[in-house]
Amino acid sequence: MDLGSGAPRRAALATWPTPLEPAPRLARALGLGAEDLWIKREDLTGLGGGGNKVRKLEWICGAALAEGATTLVTTGAAQSNHARLTAAAGARLGLDVVLVLAGSATSSSSGNLVLDGLFGATVVWAGKVRGAELAAAAERVAEQLRQRGAVPAVIPLGGSSPLGAYGYAECGRELLGQAPDLDTVVVALGSGGTMAGLVDVLGPGKVLGIDCGAVDDPAGTVTGLVSALSGTVHTPEVLRLRLDQVGAGYSTLTEESMDALTLAGRTEGIALDPVYTGRALAGLRAAVRDGSVAAGRRTVLLHSGGLPGLFGHSAAVARSQDALTVLAP
């Protein structure tokens, strides 16, 4: 992405910098030293329930406003955190929002969908589609909006465009200021933009991505976004990427993710979600076990948010309720 003589326009949507907090009890439970593990609280961004997508949306929405957009159109799964935050960004900026979601009205309930409605978004259910088919459905919706006189800005899945990744290049610089001795940032890899921005600034050796099964070619997606963002070319092989936490698929609950949710909750009082941050912590746990993340070095777990999605994930809700200790009166 050619930024010309300066940074692109930014729409102010959140509170920066996000905190970097120590997690000594979680660190010890993982087998690290008490001072080794820190959590980058991207869940505390302040807009619409928080989460990493706000960094991307600040730049994407800034460009949309500059182009005269009246409506934001984006895609996602039924419990998409990105869709929820796009709805919140639209409300903040006075833009209409249309969410083109995979599945049907019976696919899911509660969680992010409650907030989508609260923020005033319109939902179009696209059926059992993903990838290019879902993107094509969004383009069809955008064309219908144009015919009605609206000016739509189509935002890709997860906000993962070069412009969206620019938000996480900014986060990489923020992290270097907070933790100049940083050794590894562990991040959930969904649509790729978060990892790409971090890799662009920190280098591939300092970013460990935990694939969540959202895209078919996670390594190629990340390196492609880095190249489009800054022109830096990396081969997919140089990325630190774990593919062992996907389980039966993107939206499914793995035992490792459920264990991670419980561990974070009971050691630090921090809530993760089953699709992204739960997998990220599970991947970190596996990396400590196999030695690819070592004690004595500063490791940061990027908490990308997603708490509303926990309440929309029936399997995770049921497992959490089953774990509740109830005493007889």
Stockholm file with secondary structure:
# STOCKHOLM 1.0

chainA/1-329         MDLGSGAPRRAALATWPTPLEPAPRLARALGLGAEDLWIKREDLTGLGGGGNKVRKLEWICGAALAEGATTLVTTGAAQSNHARLTAAAGARLGLDVVLVLAGSATSSSSGNLVLDGLFGATVVWAGKVRGAELAAAAERVAEQLRQRGAVPAVIPLGGSSPLGAYGYAECGRELLGQAPDLDTVVVALGSGGTMAGLVDVLGPGKVLGIDCGAVDDPAGTVTGLVSALSGTVHTPEVLRLRLDQVGAGYSTLTEESMDALTLAGRTEGIALDPVYTGRALAGLRAAVRDGSVAAGRRTVLLHSGGLPGLFGHSAAVARSQDALTVLAP
#=GR chainA/1-329 SS CCCTTSCCCCCCCSCSSCCEEECHHHHHHHTSCTTTEEEEEGGGSCSTTCCTHHHHHHHHHHHHHHTTCCEEEEEECTTCHHHHHHHHHHHHHTCEEEEEESBCTTSCCSTHHHHHHHTTCEEEECBSCCTHHHHHHHHHHHHHHHHTTCCEEEECGGGCSHHHHHHHHHHHHHHHHHCTTEEEEEEEESSSHHHHHHHHHHCGGGEEEEECSSSSCHHHHHHHHHHHHHSCCCCGGGSEEECTTCTTCTTSCCHHHHHHHHHHHHHHCCCCCTTTHHHHHHHHHHHHHHTSSCTTSEEEEEECCCHHHHHTCHHHHHHHHHTCCCCCC
#=GC SS_cons         CCCTTSCCCCCCCSCSSCCEEECHHHHHHHTSCTTTEEEEEGGGSCSTTCCTHHHHHHHHHHHHHHTTCCEEEEEECTTCHHHHHHHHHHHHHTCEEEEEESBCTTSCCSTHHHHHHHTTCEEEECBSCCTHHHHHHHHHHHHHHHHTTCCEEEECGGGCSHHHHHHHHHHHHHHHHHCTTEEEEEEEESSSHHHHHHHHHHCGGGEEEEECSSSSCHHHHHHHHHHHHHSCCCCGGGSEEECTTCTTCTTSCCHHHHHHHHHHHHHHCCCCCTTTHHHHHHHHHHHHHHTSSCTTSEEEEEECCCHHHHHTCHHHHHHHHHTCCCCCC
//
